[in-house]
Amino acid sequence: MVAQTGSDPASEPTVIAVGKVWPAVVNVNTERIITQRYQNPYDQLFNQFFGGAMRPPRELQQKVQSLGSGFIVDPAGYIVTNEHVVERAADMKIHVTMSDGKVYEARYVTGDPSKDIALLKVDGDKPFPYISLNDLSPNLLGETVLAVGNPLGYGLSVSRGIVSALKRAVTVEDVDYEDLVQTDAAINPGNSGGPLIDIGGKLVGLNSVKMSFTPQGVPTQGIGFAIPGSSVRDTVHEFLAQVQNPGGMKKAGEDFTSAGKLFGLHLQDLTADLSDALGVPGGQGVLVSDVDEDGPAHAAGIEAGMVIVKVGRFAVNSAGEAETMFAKANSGDAADLTVLVTQRVGGRMLQTEQVVELKAR
């Protein structure tokens, strides 16, 4: 027998990176009905010579479908994709398919055609896996990247390449794209809206366009573009601020709270949808939307999707209230958090309260 050499494929960084993001990547399938008026050529002739049609034009309805990709960016079920994947979403059906094959009906929340970024929403009975927008790739020239998505409708797949260039500007169908990440990872029709990640599983960008020909008509290969992760983050935070806080208390690109500075926590208000999904009484608690891997919260076992109901002995009902309490802490101070932990026992979802001590860094 010949001895096997080399490392276990399961330990390859790219395999591990794909495993991290795969549950959060979705297929986006849109369907809309186009109504067209059709008139028989003989009727048109009759209309021309006799001043009126023999019968009114018929209306023909045609079903138009398109495929794309997207990825979940929030445990409440918010999904990012390209605006061009879901354009004219007001009159279309949107279905998203998770990596486990489960299909959800999604609703269009908002979008920005000038940035080619859109936000969708699905509802579930538990927090969704997601890709963090608070810990992005550094986007270094030459770094290895992976494009994950749904090319050509074949289902989720992965292609590999490098970051070929930064801050590229291209024009596609009269839409100007700026500050793009260029990659030679294969990006094909259907990949639009999926994530481009590095080998650590961190977001590099949002796959958007592929250049098949130069403006002069010369065929090209291996030139694809992604919207940088920082632009995606800022736009999504802006979208969520509009949805969750119509008064405009947050600025684009700003964390939901600054609790992350001392405790490694990123918090957001619980909307009615979130409260229903998590089984939390309306108006109570604040959601942990993300946790810094090197922060005190992560070390204490707090995870994204948990709900904080008390800081010390004081109940918290919004991220603003929690932030006011955290802002009083200094480096080294301890804070007791009461969190709701949801567990499935048999066929039932049970919630328990746990007190966790954090020390400000």
Buried (B, 14 or more C-beta within 10 A) or exposed (E): EEEEEEEEEEEEEBEEBBEBBBBBBBBBBBEBEEEEEEBEEEBEEBBEEEEEBEEEBEEEEEEEEBBBBBBBBBBBBBBBBBBBBBBEBEEBBBBBBBBEEEEBEBEBBBBEEEBBBBBBBBBEEEBBBBBBBBBBBEBEEEBBBBBBBBBEEEEBBBBBBBBBEEEBEBEBEEBEBEEBBBBBBBBBEBBBBBBBBBBBBBBBBBBBBBBEEEEEEEEEEBBBBBBBBBBBBBBBBBBBBBBBBEEEEBEEBEBBBBBBBBBBBBBBBBBEBBBEBBBBEEEBBBBBBBBBEEBBBBBBEBBBBBBBBBBEEEEBBBBBBBBBBBEEBEEEEEBEBBBBBBEEEEEEEEEEEEEBEBBBB
